[in-house]
Amino acid sequence: MHEIQWEEPFCGEGNACFLIGVDEDGNAYIAVHGQEDRFITDSREALRTMILNIKAGKADHLLR
């Protein structure tokens, strides 16, 4: 496995911070800050689709 290039963490007030990263093979990763050794992974295309769906409001019901 190649080295994961993590972005700056996305943090909520008083909550855990989430990290998103990618590697040279086109894989995407999501982890909780401080637990980067315990991640979920999929393709960059899957990450792209998830981000676009979130931006489109398809996960808004999870924020209630």
C-alpha positions in Angstrom: 0.0 0.0 0.0 1.2 3.5 -0.9 1.4 6.4 1.6 -1.8 8.1 2.3 -1.8 11.9 1.7 -4.2 13.2 4.4 -6.0 16.5 4.0 -6.4 18.9 6.9 -9.0 17.5 9.3 -12.7 18.6 9.2 -13.7 19.3 12.7 -17.0 20.2 14.4 -17.2 22.0 17.7 -16.6 19.5 20.5 -16.7 16.6 18.0 -14.2 14.2 16.5 -12.4 15.4 13.4 -12.6 13.5 10.1 -9.8 13.2 7.7 -10.0 12.5 4.0 -6.9 11.2 2.1 -5.8 9.7 -1.2 -2.9 7.5 -2.3 -1.0 7.1 -5.6 -3.1 4.1 -6.7 -6.4 6.2 -6.9 -7.8 5.0 -3.5 -9.6 7.3 -1.1 -9.6 7.1 2.7 -11.7 8.5 5.5 -10.6 8.3 9.2 -11.1 9.9 12.5 -8.2 12.3 13.4 -5.8 10.4 15.7 -7.0 7.0 14.4 -5.6 7.1 10.9 -4.6 3.5 11.2 -8.4 2.6 11.3 -9.8 3.9 8.0 -12.4 3.0 5.5 -11.4 3.0 1.9 -12.9 3.0 -1.6 -12.1 4.5 -5.0 -11.6 8.3 -5.6 -14.7 8.1 -7.8 -16.7 6.8 -4.8 -15.4 9.6 -2.7 -16.2 12.1 -5.4 -19.8 10.7 -5.7 -20.2 10.9 -1.9 -19.0 14.5 -1.7 -21.2 15.6 -4.6 -24.3 13.9 -3.0 -23.6 15.5 0.3 -23.2 18.9 -1.4 -26.6 18.2 -3.2 -28.3 17.8 0.2 -28.8 14.1 0.0 -27.5 13.6 3.5 -29.2 16.5 5.2 -31.6 14.2 7.0 -28.6 13.0 9.0 -28.1 16.5 10.5 -31.5 16.6 12.2 
